[in-house]
Amino acid sequence: MSCDGLATAKRILHWIELGALACGFGIAQSDLPAHFEVASVKPAREKTWGTFSGGPGSSDPTRISYESTTLENLVREAYKLEPYQVSGPSWLATEFYTVTAKLPPDTTGDQYRKMMVTLLAERFGLVCHQVAKDFDGYEIVVAKGAPKLAPTASDNSEKPIFRGRYEGNGVTGVIRYQFTRTSMALLTNRLSLMMRRRVHFVDRTGITGRFDFTLEVEAAGSSGDVDASSISNALERQLGLKLNRVKVPLGVLVVDHAERVPTEN
């Protein structure tokens, strides 16, 4: 086991828990030990993607199994990252491993990821650091005048609802999105889903609370594609909000060192 790797993992966990970068690296503190009860890590027989099963929230919450996965994917799972938020040697995405582990009962998703961070440091000698990087994106702001938002009429304790329905002739049309019990933070998250590709949005409206609203966005093509321009027009016309193009700062995890062959189980 690499002492440097484990020390680095602990430092990163500390930074994460303090919220050093608003980049989705969140892992909550826990009273459970930061180790799996039992874990097996070994090179996969085939260099191809396999299945994943088990873990918190599944039908088998005390066991996880990666049939064949990359170290890059394990890092992403541990730190809740997107592919573009991991930087390191190219082999991170081409070498495949089989990972199985046993979790204590009632382990949460955050606790599971904390255990995975420790596993990567112990078995792969993972050493990494965080950097901030600017990505192209959009900020959501209030347009001229007051926002056109009605507070939710339902119980705030219930889960938010997000649905979309396309209506058109296959060439042009409209997608009607239904938002229920939706905060501005949640709307920000949903905009990327609406565009069906990774575009970064940041909420700078200063608006708090939850709202119910319908957003009708012009769409093109039989699959109902929407772009930032059509979303911005709909937001301004219907909700009193708009989009501005900006650079969005996100955290990137840089892998400084990792062993291709994990240590023995």
N, C-alpha and C positions, 0 to 999 in steps of 0.2 A: 504494500500500500504506500502511496506517495504522501508523506507528511505535508508537503507543500500543497498537494491537491486537496487534502482534507481541510487544511487551514484556510485555503482560498474559498472552499465551499462554505465554511462557517462564516467567513467575512462577508461573502455575497449574501448569504441568508440574513445576516444582520442588516446589511444595506437594504435588502428587499423589505424586511419587516419595518424599517424606519421610513419606507416610501421614498428612497433617495431619488428614484426616477419614476415618473408617471408613465410607465411603459408596459404595464400588465405583468410585471414580475412578481405579483403578490403571492406570498406564502405566509399564512397566519401562524402565530405562535401556537404551540400545543403542549399539553402535559404529557403526551405520549413520547416514548423514545424515538429519536430520529433514525431508527433502523427497522428494516423488515425483520420479522421473527426468523424467517429462513429465506434465503435468496440464492438462485442459481443463474449464472451468466456464462455463456459460452458461445463461440462462433457458430453461426447457423450453417447447416449443410449446403443450402442453396442460397445464392446471392440474388434473392428475389423477395418481394414483399409477402409476408404471411399474415395471419389473422391475429387480432387482439381480443382478449376476453377478460371478464372479471373486473374487480375493483369497486370502490365506493359508488353506490347508486345502481349497481348491477344486480343480477340474480345470484351472483357469486362474490359477495363483497369482501371476503377475507382471503381472496386469492387473485393474483394477476398473472396473465400469460401473454407474452409477446412471442408468437411462433417464429417470426423472422422480421427484424426491424433494424434500422440504422442507428448509430450513435447520435447522429444529428436529430433524429426523431425522438430519441430518449431525452436528449437535452431540451428539446422543445417542450416535451411533456412535463419535464421536471420544473421548468421555469415559466410555463404558459406563454410560449413565444410562437410567432409566425415564422415561416421559413426565412424571410428576409431579415429576421432579427438574430440570426446565428451566423457568425463568421468564423472560419477556421479552415484547416486542411481539407482538400477535396475528398479524401477518403472517408470523411465523416458521413458522407451521403452514399457511399458505394460499398462499404463493408457492412455485413449483416450479422445480427446476433439473436440468440434465443434467450429470453429472460423470463423466469418464473419466480414468484415470491409469495410468501404468506404474510398477511396483514393481521394486526390485532382486531378483534371485533369492534365495530362502531368507528372505524377509522374514517375520517372525513377526506374529501378531495385534497384540501390544503395539506393535511397531515401526510397523505400518501405522496404528494409531490416533495415534501420535505425529506421523506425517506428515500425517494429516488435521487435527490441531490446528493445525499450521503453515499448511496450506492455507487453513483458515478465517480465520486472522488475516491472511494475505496477500491473499486474494481478496475477502473480505467485510469486512475491517477489524474483525473480531470483537473486542469488548472485553467482558470479563465478570469476575465475581468469585464466590466461594463463600460461602455462608452455611449455618448449621446450622438445621434445622427439625425439630420434633417431629411424628411421625405416630402415629396410633393403632396399637397392635400388642400383641404378647404376648412375655413372656420364658419360656424353658424352664428349669425348676429341678428339683432333686431333691426328690421327695415325701418324706414321713416314712419313715424306714427307708433301707435301701441300695437303689441302683438294681438292676434285674433285667436285666443285660446280660451276654452271653457274648462274650468276645473272638472275633474272626473265626477260623474254622478253615482259611481259605484263604490263599493268597499275597497279602500286602499290596501287592505291586507290581502286581497285576492291577486293572483298573478296577472301581469299585463298580457294583452292580446295583440298580436300583429298578424294581419292577413292581407293578402293581395289578390285581386281578381282582374284578369285581362279582358277587355272588351274591344274588339276591332275586327278588321277585315283581313288580317294577315300581313298587311302592308303598313298601315298606320292604325293607331288605336289609343286607348287610355287604360292605365292600370289604376284601380281604386284600392288604395291601401287603408285598412281600418286599424286605427291605433286606440287602444283602450288602456287606461291607467298608465299612461306613458309619460316618463320624465324626459327632460331635455337630454340627459345623459343617454337614456335608452334610445331616443330618436336618433342621436348621433351614431350610435352603434348600428341601428337599422339601415341607415343610409347606404352603407357599404353593401349590405345584402340586396338592397333595391337595385344597385348598379351591377350586381352579379360579378364583381371583381374587386380586388383589394384597392380601395381608395381611402385615404386617411382623412377623417373628419374630427374636428375639435369643437366643443361647445363653448362659445363665448357670449351667450345671450344674457347670462346672469339671472335666468328665470328658474325659480324653484317650484316644486309641487308636481302633481301628476294631472294629466289632461286626457280627454276623449276627443278625437277628431278623425276626419276622413281626409285623405290627401289624394287628389286626382292628378296623375302625372302622365303627360303625353309619352307614348311609346311607339317604337318602330319595329317592323319585322314580325314574323309569325310567333316568335318567342317573347315578344313584348320587351325589347331592350329599352332602357332609359339611360340618359346621360346626365352629367352635372348641370348642364344648361336647362334641361327640362325640369329637373328637380328644383333648381333655384327659382325658376319662374313659378312653379307650383307653390313653393314655400312662401314666396313674397306675396303672391296674389291671394292665397287662401289662408295663410297663417300669420302674415306680417313678419316673416323671417326671410333671410336671404343668405346666400353663400358668397364668400370671398376666397379667392385662391391665395394660399399661404404655404409656408414651409412648416410642417408639423414635426416637432422634436419627439423622437422615440428612442428607447433604449435598444442597444445591440449588445449581445453577449459574444465576446471575442474569445475563442478557444485558443489558449497559448500552448497547451500541451495535453495530449491524451495518448494512451497506449492502444495500439491496434488489437493486441491480444490481452483480454482481461485476466486478472489474477485468478487463481484457483478458488473454487467455491468453498 
